[in-house]
Amino acid sequence: MDWLKRLPVVGPWAARLMATHAWRSYERLDRVKWTRLAAAMTFISFIALFPLLTVGAAIGAATLSAEQQHTLQNRIAQQFPGLGSQLDIGALVQNAGTVGVIAGAALLLTGVNWVAQMRDCLRAVWELPDPEENPLLSKVKDAGILVGLGGALLVTLAVSTVASAAVGWTARQIGLDEHGWGSVVLRVVAFAVAVLADFLVLLYVLTLLPGVEPPRRRLLVAALLGAVGFELLKLLLSGYIQGVAAKSMYGAFGVPVALLLWINLTSKLVLYCAAWTATGGKEDEAGGQACGQGGRDGDGGRGVRLRGVRLRDGSGGAPGPAAASGG
């Protein structure tokens, strides 16, 4: 798209835009065919979502009171727009044991596959080769990562729930008007708490899943961008489902289609965050290109190595045309 730089009016602005870290991150995504990666992540996430929700709902139905079950259903509706009205908590209460066992087995199978697919997609953004591991040990490792991620998600759900409850309780105690400035401030605080919870989960996802340790500054910025974007996507899709999808020409398919759209946008957001962490500065790219040229000319073909990034699998770099911008 260098032709944009030659345009008479917008050329200088385009040149400045293309020199930013945000644009170079997008160029990395375009190079690794990120729409295909997002499609793969969307499919496996959609398949794994329903066992996850069923296990959570079954546990909640068996251990919570009626009021707490209603709160759980509302929280699921907020975290996964459109699904709260589809869950029959009463039926889960009556069959919590059977449903929990079946959904738990399905969750273990789909969850381990989800971890593997997510890892492969994020490593593709980094342009790293597949790690050479024992298949059985790899599955055990993925199961451990799944448990850790599940625990992190439970913590974020609990934090978000407590924040929302605290906002409502505070508003009632103070007697704030529902549409007044005080209530708006409290909602902003609850939003900030939810962003913090998502931020911590993204730190986990962007490092442990692909097996990399990117520079701290890029990691923190990427996780913050992803956390804010994720909460905004939830607000957008919640409003869309309530106002459009449930009343659209798709009928019963309106909510699943909207849910797929939400998962796809979320997957693209995670990929962009990964690209942000994987894309180095201009000086790193220039040094990496020089190193790569030296590798082709006189180091026996070892090629370019990642600069400033330590890989968790023990390798110090990765071959490939884009490794120069890997960190």
Phi and psi restraints in degrees (value plus and minus 20) as a CYANA .aco file:
   2 ASP   PHI     -85.5   -45.5
   2 ASP   PSI     -37.8     2.2
   3 TRP   PHI     -84.0   -44.0
   3 TRP   PSI     -44.3    -4.3
   4 LEU   PHI     -83.9   -43.9
   4 LEU   PSI     -51.8   -11.8
   5 LYS   PHI     -87.6   -47.6
   5 LYS   PSI     -41.1    -1.1
   6 ARG   PHI    -112.2   -72.2
   6 ARG   PSI     -21.8    18.2
   7 LEU   PHI     -90.2   -50.2
   7 LEU   PSI     126.3   166.3
   8 PRO   PHI     -84.9   -44.9
   8 PRO   PSI     -59.0   -19.0
   9 VAL   PHI    -123.5   -83.5
   9 VAL   PSI     -70.5   -30.5
  10 VAL   PHI    -105.9   -65.9
  10 VAL   PSI     -27.2    12.8
  11 GLY   PHI     -75.1   -35.1
  11 GLY   PSI     -72.8   -32.8
  12 PRO   PHI     -80.8   -40.8
  12 PRO   PSI     -57.5   -17.5
  13 TRP   PHI     -86.8   -46.8
  13 TRP   PSI     -59.9   -19.9
  14 ALA   PHI     -84.9   -44.9
  14 ALA   PSI     -58.6   -18.6
  15 ALA   PHI     -82.7   -42.7
  15 ALA   PSI     -61.3   -21.3
  16 ARG   PHI     -86.3   -46.3
  16 ARG   PSI     -60.6   -20.6
  17 LEU   PHI     -82.3   -42.3
  17 LEU   PSI     -63.6   -23.6
  18 MET   PHI     -91.6   -51.6
  18 MET   PSI     -31.3     8.7
  19 ALA   PHI    -112.0   -72.0
  19 ALA   PSI     -25.2    14.8
  20 THR   PHI     -99.9   -59.9
  20 THR   PSI     139.7   179.7
  21 HIS   PHI     -85.7   -45.7
  21 HIS   PSI     -54.5   -14.5
  22 ALA   PHI     -82.1   -42.1
  22 ALA   PSI     -62.5   -22.5
  23 TRP   PHI     -90.7   -50.7
  23 TRP   PSI     -61.0   -21.0
  24 ARG   PHI     -86.7   -46.7
  24 ARG   PSI     -49.8    -9.8
  25 SER   PHI     -86.0   -46.0
  25 SER   PSI     -60.3   -20.3
  26 TYR   PHI     -85.3   -45.3
  26 TYR   PSI     -58.6   -18.6
  27 GLU   PHI     -80.9   -40.9
  27 GLU   PSI     -58.5   -18.5
  28 ARG   PHI     -82.3   -42.3
  28 ARG   PSI     -64.5   -24.5
  29 LEU   PHI     -80.6   -40.6
  29 LEU   PSI     -62.6   -22.6
  30 ASP   PHI     -84.2   -44.2
  30 ASP   PSI     -54.5   -14.5
  31 ARG   PHI     -89.3   -49.3
  31 ARG   PSI     -54.1   -14.1
  32 VAL   PHI    -114.8   -74.8
  32 VAL   PSI      -8.9    31.1
  33 LYS   PHI      40.5    80.5
  33 LYS   PSI      42.4    82.4
  34 TRP   PHI     -89.2   -49.2
  34 TRP   PSI     -43.5    -3.5
  35 THR   PHI     -84.8   -44.8
  35 THR   PSI     -55.6   -15.6
  36 ARG   PHI     -88.9   -48.9
  36 ARG   PSI     -61.2   -21.2
  37 LEU   PHI     -82.8   -42.8
  37 LEU   PSI     -61.9   -21.9
  38 ALA   PHI     -84.9   -44.9
  38 ALA   PSI     -56.6   -16.6
  39 ALA   PHI     -84.0   -44.0
  39 ALA   PSI     -62.3   -22.3
  40 ALA   PHI     -84.5   -44.5
  40 ALA   PSI     -62.5   -22.5
  41 MET   PHI     -85.5   -45.5
  41 MET   PSI     -57.4   -17.4
  42 THR   PHI     -84.4   -44.4
  42 THR   PSI     -64.1   -24.1
  43 PHE   PHI     -82.9   -42.9
  43 PHE   PSI     -71.8   -31.8
  44 ILE   PHI     -88.8   -48.8
  44 ILE   PSI     -52.3   -12.3
  45 SER   PHI     -89.5   -49.5
  45 SER   PSI     -59.2   -19.2
  46 PHE   PHI     -84.8   -44.8
  46 PHE   PSI     -59.7   -19.7
  47 ILE   PHI     -87.7   -47.7
  47 ILE   PSI     -60.6   -20.6
  48 ALA   PHI     -99.1   -59.1
  48 ALA   PSI     -36.7     3.3
  49 LEU   PHI     -86.6   -46.6
  49 LEU   PSI     -61.5   -21.5
  50 PHE   PHI     -90.5   -50.5
  50 PHE   PSI     -62.8   -22.8
  51 PRO   PHI     -80.5   -40.5
  51 PRO   PSI     -56.2   -16.2
  52 LEU   PHI     -82.4   -42.4
  52 LEU   PSI     -68.5   -28.5
  53 LEU   PHI     -84.7   -44.7
  53 LEU   PSI     -58.4   -18.4
  54 THR   PHI     -86.5   -46.5
  54 THR   PSI     -61.9   -21.9
  55 VAL   PHI     -82.8   -42.8
  55 VAL   PSI     -67.5   -27.5
  56 GLY   PHI     -81.0   -41.0
  56 GLY   PSI     -63.4   -23.4
  57 ALA   PHI     -87.7   -47.7
  57 ALA   PSI     -57.9   -17.9
  58 ALA   PHI     -86.0   -46.0
  58 ALA   PSI     -62.5   -22.5
  59 ILE   PHI     -83.7   -43.7
  59 ILE   PSI     -64.3   -24.3
  60 GLY   PHI     -84.4   -44.4
  60 GLY   PSI     -58.9   -18.9
  61 ALA   PHI     -86.4   -46.4
  61 ALA   PSI     -52.1   -12.1
  62 ALA   PHI    -104.3   -64.3
  62 ALA   PSI     -39.0     1.0
  63 THR   PHI    -138.4   -98.4
  63 THR   PSI     -34.1     5.9
  64 LEU   PHI    -122.9   -82.9
  64 LEU   PSI     138.5   178.5
  65 SER   PHI     -96.2   -56.2
  65 SER   PSI     153.3   193.3
  66 ALA   PHI     -81.1   -41.1
  66 ALA   PSI     -61.9   -21.9
  67 GLU   PHI     -86.6   -46.6
  67 GLU   PSI     -60.6   -20.6
  68 GLN   PHI     -87.7   -47.7
  68 GLN   PSI     -53.8   -13.8
  69 GLN   PHI     -83.7   -43.7
  69 GLN   PSI     -60.4   -20.4
  70 HIS   PHI     -83.6   -43.6
  70 HIS   PSI     -60.8   -20.8
  71 THR   PHI     -83.1   -43.1
  71 THR   PSI     -61.5   -21.5
  72 LEU   PHI     -79.8   -39.8
  72 LEU   PSI     -64.0   -24.0
  73 GLN   PHI     -82.9   -42.9
  73 GLN   PSI     -59.5   -19.5
  74 ASN   PHI     -86.3   -46.3
  74 ASN   PSI     -58.6   -18.6
  75 ARG   PHI     -87.4   -47.4
  75 ARG   PSI     -58.6   -18.6
  76 ILE   PHI     -83.2   -43.2
  76 ILE   PSI     -59.9   -19.9
  77 ALA   PHI     -83.5   -43.5
  77 ALA   PSI     -53.0   -13.0
  78 GLN   PHI     -97.2   -57.2
  78 GLN   PSI     -60.7   -20.7
  79 GLN   PHI     -96.4   -56.4
  79 GLN   PSI     -53.6   -13.6
  80 PHE   PHI    -147.0  -107.0
  80 PHE   PSI      66.6   106.6
  81 PRO   PHI     -73.7   -33.7
  81 PRO   PSI     111.8   151.8
  82 GLY   PHI      73.4   113.4
  82 GLY   PSI     -31.9     8.1
  83 LEU   PHI    -114.1   -74.1
  83 LEU   PSI     -41.2    -1.2
  84 GLY   PHI     -79.4   -39.4
  84 GLY   PSI     -60.2   -20.2
  85 SER   PHI     -93.7   -53.7
  85 SER   PSI     -33.3     6.7
  86 GLN   PHI    -110.0   -70.0
  86 GLN   PSI     -32.4     7.6
  87 LEU   PHI    -108.7   -68.7
  87 LEU   PSI     112.5   152.5
  88 ASP   PHI    -122.0   -82.0
  88 ASP   PSI      69.1   109.1
  89 ILE   PHI     -82.8   -42.8
  89 ILE   PSI     -55.6   -15.6
  90 GLY   PHI     -79.9   -39.9
  90 GLY   PSI     -63.7   -23.7
  91 ALA   PHI     -86.1   -46.1
  91 ALA   PSI     -54.3   -14.3
  92 LEU   PHI     -88.6   -48.6
  92 LEU   PSI     -54.2   -14.2
  93 VAL   PHI     -81.6   -41.6
  93 VAL   PSI     -61.9   -21.9
  94 GLN   PHI     -92.7   -52.7
  94 GLN   PSI     -47.1    -7.1
  95 ASN   PHI    -147.6  -107.6
  95 ASN   PSI      14.3    54.3
  96 ALA   PHI     -81.4   -41.4
  96 ALA   PSI     -61.3   -21.3
  97 GLY   PHI     -83.7   -43.7
  97 GLY   PSI     -72.9   -32.9
  98 THR   PHI     -83.5   -43.5
  98 THR   PSI     -67.2   -27.2
  99 VAL   PHI     -81.7   -41.7
  99 VAL   PSI     -61.5   -21.5
 100 GLY   PHI     -83.1   -43.1
 100 GLY   PSI     -62.5   -22.5
 101 VAL   PHI     -85.1   -45.1
 101 VAL   PSI     -68.0   -28.0
 102 ILE   PHI     -84.5   -44.5
 102 ILE   PSI     -67.1   -27.1
 103 ALA   PHI     -86.5   -46.5
 103 ALA   PSI     -53.9   -13.9
 104 GLY   PHI     -84.4   -44.4
 104 GLY   PSI     -62.1   -22.1
 105 ALA   PHI     -84.6   -44.6
 105 ALA   PSI     -62.5   -22.5
 106 ALA   PHI     -85.4   -45.4
 106 ALA   PSI     -57.5   -17.5
 107 LEU   PHI     -85.8   -45.8
 107 LEU   PSI     -60.1   -20.1
 108 LEU   PHI     -82.0   -42.0
 108 LEU   PSI     -64.3   -24.3
 109 LEU   PHI     -86.9   -46.9
 109 LEU   PSI     -72.7   -32.7
 110 THR   PHI     -89.9   -49.9
 110 THR   PSI     -52.7   -12.7
 111 GLY   PHI     -87.6   -47.6
 111 GLY   PSI     -61.8   -21.8
 112 VAL   PHI     -83.7   -43.7
 112 VAL   PSI     -62.1   -22.1
 113 ASN   PHI     -84.2   -44.2
 113 ASN   PSI     -56.5   -16.5
 114 TRP   PHI     -82.6   -42.6
 114 TRP   PSI     -64.3   -24.3
 115 VAL   PHI     -80.5   -40.5
 115 VAL   PSI     -64.2   -24.2
 116 ALA   PHI     -83.1   -43.1
 116 ALA   PSI     -64.0   -24.0
 117 GLN   PHI     -86.6   -46.6
 117 GLN   PSI     -62.6   -22.6
 118 MET   PHI     -81.6   -41.6
 118 MET   PSI     -62.6   -22.6
 119 ARG   PHI     -81.8   -41.8
 119 ARG   PSI     -65.9   -25.9
 120 ASP   PHI     -81.8   -41.8
 120 ASP   PSI     -60.4   -20.4
 121 CYS   PHI     -88.3   -48.3
 121 CYS   PSI     -61.9   -21.9
 122 LEU   PHI     -89.5   -49.5
 122 LEU   PSI     -56.7   -16.7
 123 ARG   PHI     -88.2   -48.2
 123 ARG   PSI     -49.7    -9.7
 124 ALA   PHI     -85.0   -45.0
 124 ALA   PSI     -56.4   -16.4
 125 VAL   PHI     -83.5   -43.5
 125 VAL   PSI     -59.2   -19.2
 126 TRP   PHI     -96.0   -56.0
 126 TRP   PSI     -29.0    11.0
 127 GLU   PHI      37.9    77.9
 127 GLU   PSI      25.6    65.6
 128 LEU   PHI    -122.6   -82.6
 128 LEU   PSI     128.8   168.8
 129 PRO   PHI     -93.8   -53.8
 129 PRO   PSI     140.6   180.6
 130 ASP   PHI     -85.3   -45.3
 130 ASP   PSI     114.8   154.8
 131 PRO   PHI     -87.8   -47.8
 131 PRO   PSI     122.6   162.6
 132 GLU   PHI    -109.7   -69.7
 132 GLU   PSI      80.0   120.0
 133 GLU   PHI    -152.4  -112.4
 133 GLU   PSI     139.4   179.4
 134 ASN   PHI     -84.7   -44.7
 134 ASN   PSI     108.1   148.1
 135 PRO   PHI     -76.9   -36.9
 135 PRO   PSI     -60.4   -20.4
 136 LEU   PHI     -87.5   -47.5
 136 LEU   PSI     -65.3   -25.3
 137 LEU   PHI     -84.6   -44.6
 137 LEU   PSI     -54.1   -14.1
 138 SER   PHI     -83.0   -43.0
 138 SER   PSI     -61.9   -21.9
 139 LYS   PHI     -84.8   -44.8
 139 LYS   PSI     -61.2   -21.2
 140 VAL   PHI     -83.1   -43.1
 140 VAL   PSI     -62.0   -22.0
 141 LYS   PHI     -83.4   -43.4
 141 LYS   PSI     -62.0   -22.0
 142 ASP   PHI     -84.3   -44.3
 142 ASP   PSI     -56.4   -16.4
 143 ALA   PHI     -84.5   -44.5
 143 ALA   PSI     -59.5   -19.5
 144 GLY   PHI     -84.5   -44.5
 144 GLY   PSI     -61.7   -21.7
 145 ILE   PHI     -83.3   -43.3
 145 ILE   PSI     -59.7   -19.7
 146 LEU   PHI     -81.5   -41.5
 146 LEU   PSI     -63.9   -23.9
 147 VAL   PHI     -83.1   -43.1
 147 VAL   PSI     -63.9   -23.9
 148 GLY   PHI     -82.5   -42.5
 148 GLY   PSI     -63.1   -23.1
 149 LEU   PHI     -86.5   -46.5
 149 LEU   PSI     -58.5   -18.5
 150 GLY   PHI     -82.0   -42.0
 150 GLY   PSI     -61.3   -21.3
 151 GLY   PHI     -82.8   -42.8
 151 GLY   PSI     -60.4   -20.4
 152 ALA   PHI     -84.3   -44.3
 152 ALA   PSI     -60.6   -20.6
 153 LEU   PHI     -85.5   -45.5
 153 LEU   PSI     -57.5   -17.5
 154 LEU   PHI     -83.7   -43.7
 154 LEU   PSI     -59.6   -19.6
 155 VAL   PHI     -84.0   -44.0
 155 VAL   PSI     -64.2   -24.2
 156 THR   PHI     -84.5   -44.5
 156 THR   PSI     -59.0   -19.0
 157 LEU   PHI     -83.6   -43.6
 157 LEU   PSI     -62.0   -22.0
 158 ALA   PHI     -85.3   -45.3
 158 ALA   PSI     -62.1   -22.1
 159 VAL   PHI     -83.2   -43.2
 159 VAL   PSI     -65.1   -25.1
 160 SER   PHI     -83.2   -43.2
 160 SER   PSI     -60.5   -20.5
 161 THR   PHI     -84.5   -44.5
 161 THR   PSI     -65.6   -25.6
 162 VAL   PHI     -82.9   -42.9
 162 VAL   PSI     -60.6   -20.6
 163 ALA   PHI     -83.5   -43.5
 163 ALA   PSI     -64.5   -24.5
 164 SER   PHI     -84.2   -44.2
 164 SER   PSI     -62.4   -22.4
 165 ALA   PHI     -84.8   -44.8
 165 ALA   PSI     -59.7   -19.7
 166 ALA   PHI     -84.6   -44.6
 166 ALA   PSI     -58.3   -18.3
 167 VAL   PHI     -83.4   -43.4
 167 VAL   PSI     -67.1   -27.1
 168 GLY   PHI     -83.6   -43.6
 168 GLY   PSI     -63.4   -23.4
 169 TRP   PHI     -84.1   -44.1
 169 TRP   PSI     -64.2   -24.2
 170 THR   PHI     -83.1   -43.1
 170 THR   PSI     -62.3   -22.3
 171 ALA   PHI     -82.4   -42.4
 171 ALA   PSI     -60.1   -20.1
 172 ARG   PHI     -90.2   -50.2
 172 ARG   PSI     -59.0   -19.0
 173 GLN   PHI     -87.8   -47.8
 173 GLN   PSI     -59.5   -19.5
 174 ILE   PHI    -100.0   -60.0
 174 ILE   PSI     -42.0    -2.0
 175 GLY   PHI      60.1   100.1
 175 GLY   PSI      14.9    54.9
 176 LEU   PHI     -95.0   -55.0
 176 LEU   PSI     126.3   166.3
 177 ASP   PHI     -89.1   -49.1
 177 ASP   PSI     119.9   159.9
 178 GLU   PHI     -79.1   -39.1
 178 GLU   PSI     -52.9   -12.9
 179 HIS   PHI    -129.1   -89.1
 179 HIS   PSI      -4.5    35.5
 180 GLY   PHI    -103.7   -63.7
 180 GLY   PSI     154.8   194.8
 181 TRP   PHI     -86.6   -46.6
 181 TRP   PSI     -55.6   -15.6
 182 GLY   PHI     -81.3   -41.3
 182 GLY   PSI     -63.1   -23.1
 183 SER   PHI     -85.4   -45.4
 183 SER   PSI     -56.0   -16.0
 184 VAL   PHI     -83.2   -43.2
 184 VAL   PSI     -62.3   -22.3
 185 VAL   PHI     -82.6   -42.6
 185 VAL   PSI     -62.5   -22.5
 186 LEU   PHI     -84.5   -44.5
 186 LEU   PSI     -58.1   -18.1
 187 ARG   PHI     -85.6   -45.6
 187 ARG   PSI     -57.5   -17.5
 188 VAL   PHI     -83.4   -43.4
 188 VAL   PSI     -60.1   -20.1
 189 VAL   PHI     -83.3   -43.3
 189 VAL   PSI     -63.8   -23.8
 190 ALA   PHI     -82.2   -42.2
 190 ALA   PSI     -59.4   -19.4
 191 PHE   PHI     -82.0   -42.0
 191 PHE   PSI     -62.3   -22.3
 192 ALA   PHI     -84.2   -44.2
 192 ALA   PSI     -58.7   -18.7
 193 VAL   PHI     -84.5   -44.5
 193 VAL   PSI     -62.0   -22.0
 194 ALA   PHI     -83.4   -43.4
 194 ALA   PSI     -59.3   -19.3
 195 VAL   PHI     -82.3   -42.3
 195 VAL   PSI     -61.1   -21.1
 196 LEU   PHI     -82.1   -42.1
 196 LEU   PSI     -62.5   -22.5
 197 ALA   PHI     -83.6   -43.6
 197 ALA   PSI     -65.1   -25.1
 198 ASP   PHI     -83.0   -43.0
 198 ASP   PSI     -55.9   -15.9
 199 PHE   PHI     -79.2   -39.2
 199 PHE   PSI     -64.2   -24.2
 200 LEU   PHI     -86.6   -46.6
 200 LEU   PSI     -58.4   -18.4
 201 VAL   PHI     -84.9   -44.9
 201 VAL   PSI     -61.4   -21.4
 202 LEU   PHI     -87.1   -47.1
 202 LEU   PSI     -53.1   -13.1
 203 LEU   PHI     -78.2   -38.2
 203 LEU   PSI     -59.4   -19.4
 204 TYR   PHI     -86.5   -46.5
 204 TYR   PSI     -67.2   -27.2
 205 VAL   PHI     -88.1   -48.1
 205 VAL   PSI     -61.6   -21.6
 206 LEU   PHI     -97.0   -57.0
 206 LEU   PSI     -33.2     6.8
 207 THR   PHI    -133.8   -93.8
 207 THR   PSI     -72.0   -32.0
 208 LEU   PHI     -93.3   -53.3
 208 LEU   PSI     -59.1   -19.1
 209 LEU   PHI     -85.0   -45.0
 209 LEU   PSI     -73.0   -33.0
 210 PRO   PHI     -97.6   -57.6
 210 PRO   PSI     -31.4     8.6
 211 GLY   PHI      54.8    94.8
 211 GLY   PSI      22.0    62.0
 212 VAL   PHI    -150.7  -110.7
 212 VAL   PSI     142.4   182.4
 213 GLU   PHI    -148.8  -108.8
 213 GLU   PSI      63.8   103.8
 214 PRO   PHI     -91.4   -51.4
 214 PRO   PSI     145.8   185.8
 215 PRO   PHI     -74.6   -34.6
 215 PRO   PSI     122.2   162.2
 216 ARG   PHI     -80.3   -40.3
 216 ARG   PSI     -62.4   -22.4
 217 ARG   PHI     -82.9   -42.9
 217 ARG   PSI     -66.8   -26.8
 218 ARG   PHI     -84.0   -44.0
 218 ARG   PSI     -57.4   -17.4
 219 LEU   PHI     -84.7   -44.7
 219 LEU   PSI     -65.2   -25.2
 220 LEU   PHI     -84.9   -44.9
 220 LEU   PSI     -62.2   -22.2
 221 VAL   PHI     -84.8   -44.8
 221 VAL   PSI     -64.5   -24.5
 222 ALA   PHI     -82.9   -42.9
 222 ALA   PSI     -63.4   -23.4
 223 ALA   PHI     -85.2   -45.2
 223 ALA   PSI     -57.9   -17.9
 224 LEU   PHI     -87.4   -47.4
 224 LEU   PSI     -64.5   -24.5
 225 LEU   PHI     -78.5   -38.5
 225 LEU   PSI     -64.8   -24.8
 226 GLY   PHI     -85.4   -45.4
 226 GLY   PSI     -59.3   -19.3
 227 ALA   PHI     -85.4   -45.4
 227 ALA   PSI     -66.5   -26.5
 228 VAL   PHI     -84.7   -44.7
 228 VAL   PSI     -63.6   -23.6
 229 GLY   PHI     -82.9   -42.9
 229 GLY   PSI     -58.1   -18.1
 230 PHE   PHI     -85.0   -45.0
 230 PHE   PSI     -63.6   -23.6
 231 GLU   PHI     -86.4   -46.4
 231 GLU   PSI     -58.2   -18.2
 232 LEU   PHI     -86.0   -46.0
 232 LEU   PSI     -58.4   -18.4
 233 LEU   PHI     -83.4   -43.4
 233 LEU   PSI     -58.4   -18.4
 234 LYS   PHI     -82.8   -42.8
 234 LYS   PSI     -63.0   -23.0
 235 LEU   PHI     -84.6   -44.6
 235 LEU   PSI     -62.8   -22.8
 236 LEU   PHI     -84.0   -44.0
 236 LEU   PSI     -67.9   -27.9
 237 LEU   PHI     -91.9   -51.9
 237 LEU   PSI     -52.4   -12.4
 238 SER   PHI     -82.5   -42.5
 238 SER   PSI     -65.9   -25.9
 239 GLY   PHI     -85.1   -45.1
 239 GLY   PSI     -57.4   -17.4
 240 TYR   PHI     -86.2   -46.2
 240 TYR   PSI     -63.0   -23.0
 241 ILE   PHI     -85.8   -45.8
 241 ILE   PSI     -63.3   -23.3
 242 GLN   PHI     -88.2   -48.2
 242 GLN   PSI     -56.3   -16.3
 243 GLY   PHI    -117.3   -77.3
 243 GLY   PSI     -42.5    -2.5
 244 VAL   PHI    -147.3  -107.3
 244 VAL   PSI     -76.5   -36.5
 245 ALA   PHI     -81.0   -41.0
 245 ALA   PSI     -62.6   -22.6
 246 ALA   PHI     -89.1   -49.1
 246 ALA   PSI     -36.8     3.2
 247 LYS   PHI    -135.8   -95.8
 247 LYS   PSI      -7.7    32.3
 248 SER   PHI    -104.6   -64.6
 248 SER   PSI     156.2   196.2
 249 MET   PHI     -89.3   -49.3
 249 MET   PSI     -33.7     6.3
 250 TYR   PHI     -93.5   -53.5
 250 TYR   PSI     -35.6     4.4
 251 GLY   PHI      43.4    83.4
 251 GLY   PSI    -144.1  -104.1
 252 ALA   PHI     -86.3   -46.3
 252 ALA   PSI     -39.2     0.8
 253 PHE   PHI    -107.6   -67.6
 253 PHE   PSI     -24.1    15.9
 254 GLY   PHI     -80.2   -40.2
 254 GLY   PSI     -68.3   -28.3
 255 VAL   PHI     -87.6   -47.6
 255 VAL   PSI     -67.8   -27.8
 256 PRO   PHI     -78.4   -38.4
 256 PRO   PSI     -58.7   -18.7
 257 VAL   PHI     -84.1   -44.1
 257 VAL   PSI     -63.9   -23.9
 258 ALA   PHI     -84.4   -44.4
 258 ALA   PSI     -57.3   -17.3
 259 LEU   PHI     -85.0   -45.0
 259 LEU   PSI     -62.3   -22.3
 260 LEU   PHI     -81.1   -41.1
 260 LEU   PSI     -61.1   -21.1
 261 LEU   PHI     -81.6   -41.6
 261 LEU   PSI     -63.0   -23.0
 262 TRP   PHI     -83.0   -43.0
 262 TRP   PSI     -64.7   -24.7
 263 ILE   PHI     -83.8   -43.8
 263 ILE   PSI     -59.8   -19.8
 264 ASN   PHI     -84.6   -44.6
 264 ASN   PSI     -64.0   -24.0
 265 LEU   PHI     -85.4   -45.4
 265 LEU   PSI     -59.3   -19.3
 266 THR   PHI     -84.5   -44.5
 266 THR   PSI     -60.5   -20.5
 267 SER   PHI     -82.8   -42.8
 267 SER   PSI     -62.0   -22.0
 268 LYS   PHI     -85.1   -45.1
 268 LYS   PSI     -55.7   -15.7
 269 LEU   PHI     -84.6   -44.6
 269 LEU   PSI     -63.7   -23.7
 270 VAL   PHI     -83.2   -43.2
 270 VAL   PSI     -61.2   -21.2
 271 LEU   PHI     -83.0   -43.0
 271 LEU   PSI     -59.6   -19.6
 272 TYR   PHI     -86.0   -46.0
 272 TYR   PSI     -59.7   -19.7
 273 CYS   PHI     -82.1   -42.1
 273 CYS   PSI     -60.7   -20.7
 274 ALA   PHI     -83.7   -43.7
 274 ALA   PSI     -60.8   -20.8
 275 ALA   PHI     -84.9   -44.9
 275 ALA   PSI     -54.6   -14.6
 276 TRP   PHI     -82.6   -42.6
 276 TRP   PSI     -62.4   -22.4
 277 THR   PHI     -92.3   -52.3
 277 THR   PSI     -48.8    -8.8
 278 ALA   PHI    -105.8   -65.8
 278 ALA   PSI     -36.4     3.6
 279 THR   PHI    -111.2   -71.2
 279 THR   PSI     102.7   142.7
 280 GLY   PHI    -105.3   -65.3
 280 GLY   PSI     156.5   196.5
 281 GLY   PHI     -94.6   -54.6
 281 GLY   PSI     152.4   192.4
 282 LYS   PHI     -80.8   -40.8
 282 LYS   PSI     -60.9   -20.9
 283 GLU   PHI     -87.5   -47.5
 283 GLU   PSI     -53.5   -13.5
 284 ASP   PHI     -86.7   -46.7
 284 ASP   PSI     -62.9   -22.9
 285 GLU   PHI     -84.3   -44.3
 285 GLU   PSI     -61.5   -21.5
 286 ALA   PHI     -84.3   -44.3
 286 ALA   PSI     -63.6   -23.6
 287 GLY   PHI     -85.5   -45.5
 287 GLY   PSI     -57.3   -17.3
 288 GLY   PHI     -87.0   -47.0
 288 GLY   PSI     -58.3   -18.3
 289 GLN   PHI     -85.3   -45.3
 289 GLN   PSI     -59.8   -19.8
 290 ALA   PHI     -85.3   -45.3
 290 ALA   PSI     -60.3   -20.3
 291 CYS   PHI     -83.4   -43.4
 291 CYS   PSI     -60.3   -20.3
 292 GLY   PHI     -85.3   -45.3
 292 GLY   PSI     -58.2   -18.2
 293 GLN   PHI     -85.6   -45.6
 293 GLN   PSI     -59.7   -19.7
 294 GLY   PHI     -84.4   -44.4
 294 GLY   PSI     -56.0   -16.0
 295 GLY   PHI     -85.2   -45.2
 295 GLY   PSI     -57.7   -17.7
 296 ARG   PHI     -92.4   -52.4
 296 ARG   PSI     -49.3    -9.3
 297 ASP   PHI    -110.1   -70.1
 297 ASP   PSI     -52.4   -12.4
 298 GLY   PHI    -171.2  -131.2
 298 GLY   PSI     -12.5    27.5
 299 ASP   PHI    -131.8   -91.8
 299 ASP   PSI       1.6    41.6
 300 GLY   PHI      57.5    97.5
 300 GLY   PSI      -2.8    37.2
 301 GLY   PHI      65.1   105.1
 301 GLY   PSI       1.1    41.1
 302 ARG   PHI     -89.4   -49.4
 302 ARG   PSI     -46.4    -6.4
 303 GLY   PHI      61.4   101.4
 303 GLY   PSI    -184.6  -144.6
 304 VAL   PHI    -106.2   -66.2
 304 VAL   PSI     124.2   164.2
 305 ARG   PHI    -138.5   -98.5
 305 ARG   PSI     133.0   173.0
 306 LEU   PHI     -87.6   -47.6
 306 LEU   PSI     117.3   157.3
 307 ARG   PHI    -128.3   -88.3
 307 ARG   PSI     110.0   150.0
 308 GLY   PHI      58.5    98.5
 308 GLY   PSI      -9.1    30.9
 309 VAL   PHI    -148.9  -108.9
 309 VAL   PSI     111.7   151.7
 310 ARG   PHI    -127.4   -87.4
 310 ARG   PSI     110.9   150.9
 311 LEU   PHI    -112.9   -72.9
 311 LEU   PSI     119.1   159.1
 312 ARG   PHI     -92.5   -52.5
 312 ARG   PSI     -40.0     0.0
 313 ASP   PHI    -105.3   -65.3
 313 ASP   PSI     -15.0    25.0
 314 GLY   PHI      77.6   117.6
 314 GLY   PSI     -33.2     6.8
 315 SER   PHI    -102.1   -62.1
 315 SER   PSI     130.7   170.7
 316 GLY   PHI    -116.2   -76.2
 316 GLY   PSI     -24.4    15.6
 317 GLY   PHI    -192.9  -152.9
 317 GLY   PSI    -188.5  -148.5
 318 ALA   PHI    -169.1  -129.1
 318 ALA   PSI     118.2   158.2
 319 PRO   PHI     -94.2   -54.2
 319 PRO   PSI     142.3   182.3
 320 GLY   PHI     112.0   152.0
 320 GLY   PSI     136.6   176.6
 321 PRO   PHI     -87.2   -47.2
 321 PRO   PSI     -40.3    -0.3
 322 ALA   PHI    -127.0   -87.0
 322 ALA   PSI     -15.7    24.3
 323 ALA   PHI     -83.3   -43.3
 323 ALA   PSI     -41.3    -1.3
 324 ALA   PHI     -82.6   -42.6
 324 ALA   PSI     -49.1    -9.1
 325 SER   PHI    -118.5   -78.5
 325 SER   PSI      -3.3    36.7
 326 GLY   PHI    -100.5   -60.5
 326 GLY   PSI     -23.6    16.4
